Amino acid sequence: MIQKPKGTKDILPDESYKWQHIENNVKSLLECYGMREIRVPVFEHTELFSRGVGETTDVVQKEMYTFEDKGGRSLTLRPEGTAGVVRSYIENGMASLPSPIKLWYEMPMYRYENVQKGRYREFTQIGAEVIGTDSYLADVEVILLARNIFERLEIPNIKLNINSIGCPTCRAKYQEALRDFIRPNLDSYCDICKTRFEKNPMRILDCKEEKCKKMNQGAPIILDYLCDECKEHFESVKSLLEKTGVKYEIDPNIVRGLDYYTRTVFEFVSEDDGLTVLGGGRYDGLIKEVGGQDTPAIGFAMGVERLLQIFEKYNADKFEKNNTQLYIATVGDRAEVFATNLVTDLRYGDVIAEMDICGRSLKAQFKYADKIGAMYVITIGDDEVETKTAKIKNMRTGEEKEVSLDPASIITGMFM
């Protein structure tokens, strides 16, 4: 038997309705913030990610699914959403639209990484991007949007951590200080950290190797090296968060896993297990890096699998299946024709309705209606076709009442 590849997951009907609950709630909130959906290709030219995400990141160095097409072009399954959204923004001339541009997406991503609880090689991210403003007000709005997602889903014990990683100017001074700190022990770092030492030593702080993490203890922090402009921006973000009642902690170790971040970076972390549920930040240099005009932007992304996992822990009773509302059992050819027309009209009226399409006996039809959790059952035979009336049975209480066999009367019988 052929099985699914490692790191992928089948989302079956008994679970997909949970995804829909999460997605519908998050999407409606995104739209309240003026976000509009964007969809980009599942694969892009590899150069987009190597330039945009960063050649020294784990994503580019270890985790991308890269292949050559029949024309010899190097293509990569998208490992994250922002680079593709930015490419689309540039290519489709969205810079000419009124700023800021507010976009959201829900898309599968692909990374070759260790498979563990809530982490897959094919995973789904919901993300939001605000392009065209460098104001601290945008930083706060995006953070408020992220916080509101957890509030709407009633997920408790979520902590906001923030940091600033400055701009290229002040970051260059910090990187020199960081090299000075790392240099005496450089030979003891892992091979990947050694390759990052010259190009981007901040990536060394993001290393997951235990020996590297230990040697990084006591490293200088970026906040001590911010230029006046970056410092003022960060202070404005913190001040407005406080004035809007948003609690946060400063975590100088947040550098995020992608190279395009600048200034404000943030993570929403579950206090139950310390895992990041949502992360994001400002990426003012990315659009220019991949061929556009110098344009500031900020955004975030979250994994739906992880979000669903933590939602279920606290709100398992909030999920509602879209069970069959009405099942029409039939006896005889005339009843089948009548029921086919009736069930079609009911569906036009947004009733979740089914009828027998397997030629089952009446007893088997009732068994099937019970198994699928039908709320009501109507039985139609020759007499019911003649009189245009039938009894509707409440499958929970056993109560029966007579109704006319037209959609309006049936709906009234079910819900009144």
ABEGO torsion letter per residue (X at the ends): XBBBBBGBBBBBAAAAAAAAAAAAAAAAAAAAAGBBBBBBBABBBAAAAAAAAEAABAAAAAABBBBBBAAGBBBBBBABAAAAAAAAAAAAGAAABBOBBBBBBBBBBBBBBBBBBGBBABBBBBBBBBBGBABAAAAAAAAAAAAAAAAAAGBBGBBBBBBBAEBAAAAAAAAAAAAAAAAAAAAABBAAAAAAAAABAAAAAABABAAAAAAABGBBBAAAABBAAAAAAAAAAAAAAAAAGBBBBBBAABAEABAABBEBBBBBBBAAAGBBABBBEBBAAAAAAAGBBBBBBBBBBBBAAAAAAAAAAAAAAABBBBBBABBBBBBEAAAAAAAAAAAAAAAAAGBBBBBBAAGBBAAAAAAAAAAAGBABBBBBBAAAAAAGBBBBBBAAAGBBBBBBBBAAAAAAAAAX
